[in-house]
Amino acid sequence: MIRSESVAAGTGETGPGESGAGESGGGRAASAAREIAAALVVLAVYLTFTHVFTGPREVSDANGRALLDFERWTHLDIERPLNDVLVRHEWLGAIAAWEYATTYAIGTFGFLAYLWWRKSPVYPWARNTLIWLTLIAICCFALWPTTPPRLLPDEGYIDIIAVHHPPATWGTGVVSAGANPYAAIPSLHIGWVAWIGVAAVRARTGAFLTWLCALHLVVTALVIVATAAHYVVDIPAGLLLIPAAAAAERLRVSVVRRWRPPGIRAGELPARREQRVAAADAFFLHVESENVPQVVGGVAVFAGTGPPAERMRDLMAERLPHLPRLTQRIIPAGRFRRARWAEADAIDLDWHVQQIELPRPGGRRALDDLVARLVAGPLDHDRPLWRFWLVRGGDHGPDAIVILLHHAIADGIGVVDILRGILEPRLPDAEPMKGPGGFARAAAVVPGLVLLGLDGAAPTVSVTGALGPERGFQTVTFPLDQVRDTARAAGVRVTDVLLALVGEVVADVLAQRGERAGGRALRAAVPMTLRAPAPPDRGRTAVPGNLTAALRLDVPLDPMPVHERLAAVHRSAERRRRSGRAVASTAVLALIGALPPRLHARAARGAYRARFFGGIVSNMPGPAVPMSMAGVPLGDVHPILPLADGVPFAVGALSWDGALHVAVTAEPRLLPEAAAFIGGMVQAFDELSAAVAGRERGADGGARAGTA
């Protein structure tokens, strides 16, 4: 978020020929776009911390009272007398409220824009220290949330800002969704206004502006205390942000000199065996716990006797050089160092590829129960994060293979990517997909984070609680043509059909429990593919990773016919698809990934939980032709998805060789009705197909082609 500049020796400033406005990349417009993108990223960090690091109100109140007690002990508690003055003189209170809301922001960004427009050599330092100052304050807000005096219960302060309610203050819809009301210490008002003065002195703008900045600082200090928006001690805390930001910028310059000496670009640094885990992949290392293992994969039934275990091990030994993530293990993140991939010293294929017997009485139910037991525990992080189980059905069931990988290696699409290097015939390369550009992601993250906050506060229905160690697993297969025909006839997507079927089941669960939806909806996390898998012939650079972003879609749960539920799902889903939420989700993941490891872990766990969605529904494309593994044809192939913290079910659908294979993973203690999940989906699909067919016959007396 802070661009690296060419550093002039001994100064810590940009070089002699640079303005700091960064015009070499395409003129003033491109420079302005980059600067705006940087500002949006900082705002996105603030919104992320506001929504993810929210603690109990009692903690914020206790911290506020501790500051107030300290001020009373040191006789610094002048907030109440000043607050009373603004209450008695309403006109003065109105002026103070407007000053609080406007001048610090207008002054800060106005002066920064002035330095940029004048191509001041001080601009890079000013911009970077402002970013550091803001980020340090944001971290303080997350680590020590503090209720300001005006919001402390039973202390008698009058909220002058709420009384006069100037624009862009707490209480307006967008600000309330994004602002943090418990960010009293340090005072960012003081920090920013003091920064204007320091930058003005550094830019040598003259005595008049310097004295004007000093007056502005004094007025701001009086206003924030008199409006009861801050404590007196917040003022020195805000002033301390200036030397802290300057020190952080000096450290950044030192690191740039050390790691990027003149003549060496980032892409030309010496190659290392270890690779940093990408942010989207590390996300799933952080959200994993003993009862929430993050494993993905599939279970495939062989059309005949499965291959011998030794044949499967030989196949993997042959293909592993082209599947780099399967030869690497994780080196955990440290306090400041991110998790890394490192080549495993040895790969024990006898451990990674095992053979087990299908428990009696056999059949599909026994195979599903076996999968439920295998996915219930985490993989061994001291080894490469994958395992295959060859299941021998014997006389009471078909042979099968269960493939499990850690979510840090791949998501559902990434698993298909890996299988492209193992299955026969070799799958063709996916068509290239162009994802959103960097500026588009930066521009989308801010409204996306505001929407994330609104989503977290929206009334939804979820069956949630702490997940236990057990899992349930069920499967069913639908004719793909019939599902597609039903979707086309209804004018919707196949994913919309899946969501409507899930909605029918969850609505039945609520009815069985005697609960009413009351207009609320189930919010489902629906992964969307943002880029194509890498071709398998790209060698060790062809790593799968996580290629999707979650789009949260609403499924109504009030009693209604299934075709009406499908129509409501489609309308809601199309609005959200057009809103850019998927792009924002990707940008938010990248933003969270830029945090230090401990904060990244905390942010990931805060975002990937039941507060933001109540179920997972994923529709994945697979090959349209018959496939074989180790020379043996495959039959049904069902996906395996993990759960999230407090989210009791995940529904995965995989189109494969003319069939839609659906699997449900559930936590049976939170959702004991999960045993009937698949049966409910089958019944709902039969009703939906009949309703859509009947509607078509009623429209023109016979069958007709549906809309795309």
Long-range contacts (C-beta under 8 A, 24 or more apart in sequence): 1-38, 1-41, 1-42, 1-45, 1-131, 1-594, 2-38, 2-128, 2-131, 2-132, 2-252, 3-34, 3-38, 4-256, 4-260, 5-124, 5-256, 7-253, 7-256, 7-257, 12-125, 12-249, 12-250, 12-253, 13-121, 13-122, 13-124, 13-125, 14-121, 14-124, 18-121, 18-124, 19-119, 19-120, 19-121, 19-123, 20-115, 20-116, 20-119, 20-120, 20-121, 20-122, 20-123, 20-124, 20-125, 20-127, 21-116, 21-119, 21-123, 31-116, 32-116, 33-439, 34-439, 35-116, 35-127, 37-438, 37-439, 37-442, 37-443, 38-127, 38-131, 40-442, 40-443, 40-445, 40-446, 41-442, 41-445, 41-591, 42-131, 42-134, 42-135, 43-446, 44-442, 44-445, 44-446, 44-449, 44-587, 44-588, 44-591, 45-135, 45-138, 45-591, 46-134, 46-138, 46-178, 46-180, 47-178, 47-446, 47-449, 47-450, 47-452, 47-453, 48-449, 48-588, 48-591, 48-592, 48-603, 49-138, 49-139, 49-141, 49-142, 49-180, 49-603, 50-178, 50-179, 50-180, 50-453, 51-449, 51-452, 51-453, 51-456, 51-606, 51-607, 52-592, 52-602, 52-603, 52-606, 52-607, 53-142, 53-602, 53-603, 53-606, 54-606, 55-145, 57-147, 57-182, 59-145, 60-145, 60-146, 60-147, 60-182, 61-147, 61-152, 61-153, 63-144, 63-145, 63-146, 63-147, 64-146, 64-147, 64-148, 64-149, 64-151, 64-152, 64-184, 64-231, 65-152, 67-146, 67-184, 67-185, 67-231, 67-233, 67-234, 68-149, 68-152, 68-155, 68-231, 70-233, 71-231, 71-232, 71-233, 76-232, 76-233, 77-232, 78-225, 78-232, 79-149, 79-157, 79-225, 79-226, 79-228, 79-231, 79-232, 80-156, 80-157, 82-222, 82-225, 82-226, 83-149, 83-157, 83-158, 83-160, 83-226, 83-227, 83-228, 85-226, 86-158, 86-160, 86-226, 86-227, 87-158, 87-160, 93-160, 93-163, 93-164, 93-227, 94-164, 96-160, 96-223, 96-226, 96-227, 97-160, 97-161, 97-163, 97-164, 97-165, 97-166, 97-169, 97-227, 98-164, 98-166, 99-219, 99-220, 99-223, 100-161, 100-166, 100-169, 100-189, 100-223, 100-224, 100-227, 100-229, 101-161, 101-166, 101-167, 101-168, 101-169, 102-166, 102-168, 103-216, 103-220, 104-189, 104-192, 104-193, 104-220, 105-168, 105-192, 107-192, 107-193, 107-196, 107-216, 108-192, 108-193, 108-195, 108-196, 111-196, 111-199, 111-200, 112-199, 115-199, 115-203, 120-203, 122-199, 122-202, 122-203, 125-202, 125-249, 126-195, 126-199, 126-202, 126-203, 128-249, 128-252, 129-195, 129-199, 129-242, 129-245, 129-246, 129-248, 129-249, 130-192, 130-195, 130-199, 130-245, 132-244, 132-245, 132-248, 132-249, 133-191, 133-192, 133-195, 133-241, 133-242, 133-244, 133-245, 134-188, 134-191, 136-241, 136-244, 136-245, 136-248, 137-183, 137-186, 137-188, 137-191, 137-238, 137-241, 139-599, 140-185, 140-186, 140-237, 141-180, 141-182, 141-183, 142-599, 144-185, 145-180, 145-182, 145-183, 146-182, 146-183, 146-184, 146-185, 147-181, 147-182, 147-184, 148-181, 148-182, 148-184, 148-228, 148-229, 148-230, 148-231, 149-228, 149-229, 149-230, 149-231, 150-227, 150-228, 150-229, 151-181, 151-182, 157-228, 158-228, 159-227, 159-228, 160-226, 160-227, 160-228, 161-227, 161-229, 174-450, 177-450, 177-453, 177-454, 177-457, 178-449, 178-450, 178-453, 184-229, 184-230, 184-231, 184-234, 185-230, 185-231, 185-233, 185-234, 185-237, 186-234, 186-237, 186-238, 186-240, 186-241, 187-224, 187-230, 187-234, 187-235, 187-237, 187-238, 188-238, 188-241, 189-220, 189-224, 189-229, 189-230, 189-238, 190-217, 190-220, 190-221, 190-224, 190-230, 190-234, 190-235, 190-237, 190-238, 190-239, 190-241, 191-238, 191-239, 191-241, 191-242, 193-217, 193-220, 194-238, 194-239, 194-241, 194-242, 195-241, 195-242, 195-245, 198-242, 273-342, 273-343, 274-331, 274-340, 274-341, 274-342, 275-328, 275-340, 275-341, 275-342, 276-338, 276-339, 276-340, 276-341, 277-330, 277-338, 277-339, 277-340, 277-341, 277-408, 278-545, 278-546, 278-593, 279-589, 279-590, 279-592, 279-593, 279-594, 279-600, 280-545, 280-546, 280-586, 280-589, 280-590, 280-593, 281-407, 281-408, 281-409, 281-545, 281-546, 282-333, 282-338, 282-339, 282-408, 282-593, 282-600, 282-604, 283-546, 283-589, 283-592, 283-593, 283-600, 283-604, 283-608, 284-406, 284-407, 284-408, 284-546, 285-330, 285-333, 285-339, 285-406, 285-408, 286-600, 286-601, 286-604, 286-605, 287-604, 287-605, 287-608, 287-644, 287-645, 288-378, 288-407, 289-645, 290-377, 290-378, 290-469, 291-466, 291-467, 291-468, 291-469, 292-467, 292-642, 292-643, 292-644, 292-645, 293-375, 293-376, 293-377, 293-378, 293-379, 293-642, 294-378, 294-406, 294-407, 294-408, 294-642, 295-375, 295-378, 295-379, 295-404, 295-405, 295-406, 295-407, 295-640, 295-642, 296-404, 296-405, 296-406, 296-407, 296-410, 296-411, 296-412, 296-414, 296-415, 296-639, 296-640, 296-641, 296-642, 297-402, 297-403, 297-404, 297-405, 297-415, 297-639, 297-640, 298-402, 298-403, 298-415, 298-637, 298-638, 298-639, 298-640, 298-654, 299-367, 299-371, 299-400, 299-401, 299-402, 299-403, 299-475, 299-637, 299-638, 299-640, 299-663, 300-400, 300-401, 300-403, 300-629, 300-634, 300-635, 300-636, 300-637, 300-638, 301-367, 301-398, 301-399, 301-400, 301-634, 301-635, 301-636, 301-637, 302-398, 302-399, 302-400, 302-401, 302-629, 302-632, 302-633, 302-634, 302-635, 303-632, 303-633, 303-634, 303-635, 304-399, 304-632, 304-633, 305-399, 305-632, 306-390, 306-391, 306-392, 306-399, 306-400, 306-401, 306-632, 307-390, 307-629, 307-630, 307-631, 307-632, 309-353, 309-354, 309-355, 309-390, 311-630, 311-631, 312-353, 312-388, 312-390, 312-401, 312-629, 312-630, 313-349, 313-350, 313-353, 315-422, 315-629, 315-630, 316-349, 316-352, 316-353, 316-388, 316-422, 317-349, 319-421, 319-422, 320-347, 321-540, 322-421, 322-536, 322-539, 322-540, 322-542, 323-418, 323-421, 323-422, 324-540, 324-542, 324-543, 325-384, 325-385, 325-409, 325-410, 325-418, 325-543, 325-544, 326-384, 326-386, 326-405, 326-409, 326-418, 327-384, 328-384, 329-381, 329-382, 329-383, 329-384, 329-385, 330-381, 330-385, 330-408, 332-381, 333-597, 333-600, 333-601, 334-597, 335-596, 335-597, 335-598, 336-596, 336-597, 337-597, 338-597, 338-600, 339-597, 344-383, 344-384, 347-383, 347-384, 348-383, 351-383, 351-387, 352-383, 352-384, 352-386, 352-387, 352-388, 353-387, 353-388, 353-390, 354-387, 354-388, 354-389, 354-390, 355-389, 355-390, 355-391, 355-392, 356-389, 356-390, 356-391, 356-392, 357-391, 357-392, 357-394, 358-391, 358-392, 358-393, 358-394, 358-396, 358-397, 358-400, 360-396, 361-396, 362-393, 362-394, 362-395, 362-396, 362-397, 363-396, 363-397, 364-397, 364-475, 366-396, 366-397, 367-391, 367-393, 367-397, 367-398, 367-400, 368-473, 368-474, 368-475, 369-473, 370-402, 371-402, 371-473, 371-640, 372-470, 372-471, 372-472, 372-473, 372-665, 373-471, 374-402, 374-404, 375-404, 375-471, 375-473, 375-640, 375-642, 375-665, 376-469, 376-470, 376-471, 377-469, 379-404, 379-406, 385-409, 398-635, 401-629, 402-640, 404-640, 407-546, 407-642, 408-546, 409-544, 409-545, 410-544, 410-545, 410-546, 411-527, 411-546, 411-547, 411-548, 412-527, 412-548, 412-618, 412-620, 412-639, 412-641, 412-652, 412-654, 413-527, 413-529, 413-533, 413-544, 413-547, 413-548, 413-620, 413-621, 414-533, 414-544, 414-545, 414-546, 414-547, 415-544, 415-639, 416-533, 416-620, 416-621, 416-622, 417-533, 417-534, 417-536, 417-544, 417-547, 418-544, 420-533, 420-536, 421-536, 422-629, 423-623, 423-627, 423-628, 423-629, 423-634, 424-627, 424-628, 424-629, 424-631, 425-625, 425-627, 425-628, 426-536, 427-536, 427-623, 429-535, 429-536, 429-537, 430-532, 430-533, 430-535, 431-532, 432-532, 433-529, 433-530, 433-531, 433-532, 435-530, 435-531, 435-586, 436-530, 436-583, 436-586, 440-583, 441-583, 441-586, 441-587, 441-590, 442-587, 444-580, 444-583, 444-584, 444-587, 445-584, 445-587, 445-588, 445-591, 447-580, 447-584, 448-580, 448-581, 448-583, 448-584, 448-585, 448-587, 448-588, 449-584, 449-588, 451-579, 451-581, 451-584, 452-584, 452-588, 452-607, 452-612, 455-523, 455-552, 455-612, 456-611, 456-612, 458-523, 459-519, 459-520, 460-520, 460-521, 460-522, 460-523, 460-554, 460-614, 461-506, 461-510, 461-517, 461-520, 461-521, 461-522, 461-557, 461-614, 462-522, 462-523, 462-610, 462-613, 462-614, 462-615, 462-646, 462-647, 463-506, 463-509, 463-614, 463-648, 463-670, 463-671, 464-610, 464-614, 464-646, 464-647, 464-648, 464-670, 465-646, 465-648, 465-670, 466-646, 467-643, 467-645, 467-646, 467-648, 467-667, 467-670, 468-667, 468-669, 468-670, 470-667, 470-668, 470-669, 471-643, 471-665, 471-666, 471-667, 471-668, 472-664, 472-665, 472-666, 472-667, 472-668, 472-674, 472-675, 473-640, 473-663, 473-664, 473-665, 473-666, 474-663, 474-664, 474-666, 474-674, 474-675, 474-677, 474-678, 475-636, 475-638, 475-661, 475-662, 475-663, 475-664, 475-678, 476-661, 476-662, 476-678, 476-681, 476-682, 477-636, 477-638, 477-659, 477-660, 477-661, 477-662, 478-659, 478-660, 478-662, 478-685, 479-658, 479-659, 479-660, 480-655, 480-658, 480-659, 480-660, 481-658, 482-689, 483-660, 483-685, 485-706, 486-685, 486-688, 486-689, 486-692, 487-706, 488-705, 488-706, 488-707, 488-708, 489-692, 489-693, 489-695, 489-696, 489-705, 489-706, 489-707, 490-563, 490-566, 490-567, 490-570, 490-688, 490-692, 490-706, 491-570, 491-706, 491-707, 491-708, 492-566, 492-567, 492-569, 492-570, 493-570, 493-573, 494-619, 494-653, 494-660, 495-526, 495-573, 495-617, 495-619, 496-566, 496-569, 496-570, 496-573, 497-566, 497-685, 497-688, 498-617, 498-619, 498-651, 498-653, 498-662, 499-524, 499-526, 499-553, 499-555, 499-569, 499-573, 499-617, 500-555, 500-562, 500-565, 500-566, 500-569, 500-684, 500-688, 501-562, 501-680, 501-681, 501-684, 501-685, 501-688, 502-555, 502-615, 502-617, 502-651, 502-681, 503-555, 503-556, 503-557, 503-565, 503-569, 504-562, 504-565, 504-680, 504-681, 504-683, 504-684, 505-676, 505-677, 505-680, 505-681, 505-684, 506-555, 506-557, 506-615, 507-557, 507-558, 507-559, 507-565, 508-673, 508-680, 509-671, 509-673, 510-557, 511-559, 512-673, 517-556, 517-557, 517-558, 518-558, 519-558, 520-557, 521-554, 521-555, 521-556, 521-557, 521-572, 522-554, 522-555, 522-557, 522-614, 522-615, 523-552, 523-553, 523-554, 523-555, 523-612, 523-613, 523-614, 523-615, 524-552, 524-553, 524-554, 524-555, 524-613, 524-614, 524-615, 524-616, 524-617, 525-550, 525-551, 525-552, 525-612, 525-613, 525-615, 525-616, 525-617, 525-644, 525-647, 526-550, 526-551, 526-552, 526-553, 526-616, 526-617, 526-618, 526-619, 527-551, 527-616, 527-618, 528-582, 530-582, 530-586, 549-582, 549-583, 549-585, 549-586, 549-589, 550-585, 550-613, 551-576, 551-577, 551-581, 551-582, 551-585, 552-576, 552-581, 552-612, 552-613, 561-687, 561-691, 562-684, 562-687, 562-688, 562-691, 563-688, 563-691, 563-692, 563-695, 566-688, 605-645, 608-644, 608-645, 609-644, 609-645, 609-646, 609-647, 610-644, 610-645, 610-646, 610-647, 611-646, 613-644, 613-647, 614-647, 615-647, 615-648, 615-649, 615-650, 615-651, 616-641, 616-643, 616-644, 616-647, 616-649, 616-650, 616-651, 617-650, 617-651, 617-653, 618-650, 618-651, 618-652, 618-653, 619-653, 619-655, 620-652, 620-653, 620-654, 620-655, 621-654, 621-655, 622-654, 622-655, 622-656, 622-657, 623-656, 623-657, 624-655, 624-657, 624-658, 625-657, 626-657, 627-656, 627-657, 636-661, 637-661, 638-662, 638-663, 639-663, 640-665, 641-665, 643-667, 648-674, 649-674, 649-677
